[in-house]
Amino acid sequence: MRQKIGLSAADLRALNAGVAVIRTLETPVREELAHVGVVHIDAPSERLLERFRDIVRFELGPGVPQIGRFSSSPQLEDLASLTLPAADVKGLATCRPGACDVQLATTAMSRFRNEVNWSSPNAARQVNQVAREVLLALVRAYQADGNAALGHYDDDGAPLPVAEQFRALLASSTELPAPVPDLIAYLDDYPRRRLAGAEDFLYWAVVDFGLKPTIRVNHVTIYPLASALPSGVAYAIAIKQLYASHYFHTTLELRFLIDDDRAGRLGFWLVSITRSRNDGMTGFKGLFLRPIISRRSGEAVRGYLEHVKRQVERRSPDTEVGHPPR
């Protein structure tokens, strides 16, 4: 942890006391933010996996007011509880390519413009229905065609290709506390490449970290590593963002579950590395917005690790109310 993450002796003492430690990493471009967090969890690592698979129960709370897991063959019913924030509904009424308050492709903007009767008292309900259909089409296309299906964001200036943003993020994520080139290649080439022993699922959530509530769609991969690495890393969990309605062009979170092999100690270390490329981080506006997003996203990483520690150390898997979002 000292060599790969740069933790100090004071950090290690804090970890031994059960405190989550967070570090902000240097990034190659201003649009990118990166945080690494570590916490010790006094429970078997398999308990985290068991509870994390039930993602709705594990993460639902005030910081994540809406969440749903997609079926292995995604259906519209998987999105039945999704309701867009009121500000997004209002913004979509005037949404056009190059000038939209929500990150969208031009084709999706056209659907909201043409399929919603904006003068109707039921306009918000129609907006929610179109949004559910757009997200369902995205995840189905992603399952068939991988990153090529992620398309563009056409809301602000020149079209922004999501797959290119994700590939650039992968390129800057090569130096990690554990070498996982096969997992990185799998995320890049999904669904064409196979990853033996891995399990996948997709989910959506509305997260609120103090700015605009943001709809996110994520692809989770849980990968057992105990037989592949000599470093004590038992599992890696990758959370790959497929879509975000605000701020995040692309995000990759890698979590490593590292067995604690010290004499007399039980449990495991949870190391979380979050990298994201974000909107509004350059130019004059970026001078003000970048430190705010960096600080709040770092605080969210700390809060989430603390939430995971409490959830997993409990013998009962009850959801804790009040945790911050990822």
N, C-alpha and C positions, 0 to 999 in steps of 0.2 A: 504493500500500500504506500510505503514511503517512496519507492522507486517509480512506480507507475502512475500514482495519483498525486504525489507530492505532499502527503500528509506529514504534519509535524509531530513531535513527541506529545505536545499538548492535545493535538487532534486524537491521537491514539488513546490517551488517557480519557478523553471525552467518550470515545467509542466504547471503551471498557466500562464506562459508567452508564451505558445505555443511551447516550445522546447521539442523534443523527448529525453527521458532519457534511457540509456542503462546500464545494469549491467551484468557482467559475473558471472555465478554461479559455485560453486564447483561441481565436478562430481565424481562418485565413481570409475571410471577407466580412465586411460590416453587416451584411444581411444575416449572418449566422450567429446564433447564440449556442453556448454549450455549458452544461453543468454536470458535475459528477457528485453523487451523494453516496454515503455509506452509513449503514446502521447494523448493529448486531441484534439478532432475533433469537430469543431463547426458546426455540421450538424446532422440531424436525423440518427440514426444507420441504418435504412432501406435503406438509400441512398448508404451506403457502400455495402450492400448486393446486391442491384440492379446493381451497376456498377461492382462489383466483379464477378457476374455471367457471365458477358461479359468479360471473363478472357483475351482474345486475345487483345481486345481494351484497357483494363485496364493496362496490363503489358508490351505490346510491346514497345521496345525502344532500345537504344544502349546497355544497360546492359542485355537486353533480346532480342537479334536480331531475334530469331525465336521462335514461339509459336503456338500451335494449340490445340483446344478442341476436344476431342473425342465425337462422336455421342453416344447416349444411347446404340446403338448396333454398336460397333466400326467397322469402315471400313478402307480399305487401303487408300481411298481418304482423310481420316482425317490426314494422315501423308504426303500428297503429297508435301508440301512445306519444309519438313525436308531435310537438306543437312548437312552431317557430316563435321566437321572441317577438313581442309586439313591434319593436323598432325595425326588425327585419321585414315584417309584413308591410309596414309603411314604406320602407325603402324600396321594396320590390315594385311598388306601384309606378315608380318613375325610372326603373332600371333600364339602362341602355348600354351597349358595348362601349367601353371606355369611360363610363360614368355610372357605376353601380355601387351601392353601399354593401353589397354581399358579393363574396368571391364566387363567380359563376362563369360557365362557358356561354358563348353566344346562343347556342341551341337551347340551353336551359332558360336564358332570358326571354327568348322568343315564346317558349311555352307559357311562362308567367304572363307575358303580355297578351297572348292570343287566347289562352284557355281560362283566364280569370275574368269574371265580370266585375270590374273594379267599382262599379256604381251599385252593386248588389249589397244588401246587408249581410249576405253570406260570403263576402269576398275573402275574409280571413280563413274560413273553412275550405274554400276552394284553393287558396294558396297552400295550405297545409297538405291538401291532397296531391297537388302537383309536386310539392317538395318531396313527399314520400315516394312518388313515382320516379322522380329524377334520381334520388339516392338509390332506390332499388335497381334501376337500370345501370347505375355506376357499378355497384358491387357485382351484379351478374356479369357485366362486361369485363370487370377485373378478374373474376374467376376464370373467364374464358381466354382473355388476351393479356393479362398482367398489366404492367406499367403503361403499355401503349393505350390502354383504355382510360387512363386518368385524364387525358385531354389537356385543355388550356384553361387558365383563368383570364377572362377578357374584360374584367371589371375596371381596369385602370391602366390606360396607356396601351403599350404594345402587348400582344398576347404572351402569357407566361406559361411555357410548357411544364407541367407538373413532373413528368418523368425525368426531364433534364435536371430539374431542381433536386429530385431525389438521388439521381446518379451522382451529382456533384457532392451531395451530402455524404453518400457512401464513400466517395473518394477521400473525403476529409476525416473519415471515421476509421482509418486503417490502424492507427496506433491505439489499441485498447488494452485494458488490464488483462484480458485473456484473448488469445488469437482464435478467431472464429471465422476464417475465410470461407468455409463451406456454408455457414449461415448467411454471411453477407452476399455470397453468390446466389444463394437460394432466393433471398429477398429481391435481388436484382432481376433474376430470370424467371420468377414465378409466373405462371404455373408450369413452365416447360421443364424446369429442373426439379429433381426429387431430392429429399433430405431424409435419410433413413432415421426412423425413430421419432421424427418431429410430429407434433400435432398442431393444427391451425384452427382458428375461428375468427370471425369478424363481428364487430359490434359498433354501435353508434352511441353517442352521448352528447348532451348539452353541458358544457363546462363553463364555470363562472369564476374567473380568477381576479376579479376587480375591475376589468374593463368591460367590453361588450360580451354578453353571453355568446358562446361560440359552439356551433354544431360541428362535431368531428366524427369521421368514420375511420376505424382502425382495423388493421390486420394483425392478429397476434400469432406468433409462432413460439411454441414451447419446445426446447431442444435439450435432450439429456446429453451431458458431456462427460460424465464420470469416467467412462471407459476410453475417452478420446484425449483427455488432457491430464498431465501429471500434477497439475497445480492445485488440486482440491476443488476445482469448479465442478459442481454437481449438475447444474442446469444453467442454460441461458434462455431468457425470455426476450423476444424482440417485439416491439410494438411499432408498426409502420403506419403512418398516417396516409390515408387515401384521399381524404377531403377535409377541408376546414372552411367554415363560412366567413371567418375573419382572421386576420393577422398572420397565420401560419401557412406559408407556401408549401412546406414539407417538414415533417418531423420524424425522427427515428429515436426511439428509446430502447436501450439495451440494458437488461438487468442480468446480473450474474449472482447465482446462489453458491457461495463458497463455504464448504464445510469447515467448522472450527475444530481443528485437530489438536488444540492445546490440551495438555493434561488437566483433567478435572473440569473442563468446560464442555458444555453441550451447545447445540444450536448451530447457526450459520451466520455468515456475513451476507448482507444484501448490498450489492454495489449497483448503482443506477447511473447510467450515462445518457443524458438527453441532449440531442443536437437538433436544432431547428433553423430553417431559413424563413425570414419573416418580412412582412410588408412594413413600409414606412421607417426603415432603419437607416436610410442614407439621406443625404441632402440636409437642408436646414431643419426640416421636421424631425429627421432622425436624431439630431443633436439632443432633442428633448424626449422623443419617444423611446429611443433605444435603451437608455438607463432605466426607464420605468418598466419596460417589458422584461429587461434582464433581471431587475430586482424582484419583480413579482413572480416571474417564472422560477427563479431560484428559491423564493419562499414557498412556492407551490411544491417544488421537489422535496424540500425539507418537510413540509406538512404532510405530504403523501407518504414519505418514508416512516414518519411517526405514526401515521394512521395504519400502515401495513404492520408495523411492529405490534401495535395494540391489538389489531384484529387477529394476527396469527398467534400471538402468545396466549390469547384467550382459548380456553378449552371449548367454549361454546362459540359457534360461528356467527353470532348475532352481529348485524350491521351496526357500526358505530355512527351516531349522528353527529354531524358538524365537522367532518374532515374536509380539508381543502382539496381542490381538484388537482389532477395531474396537469 
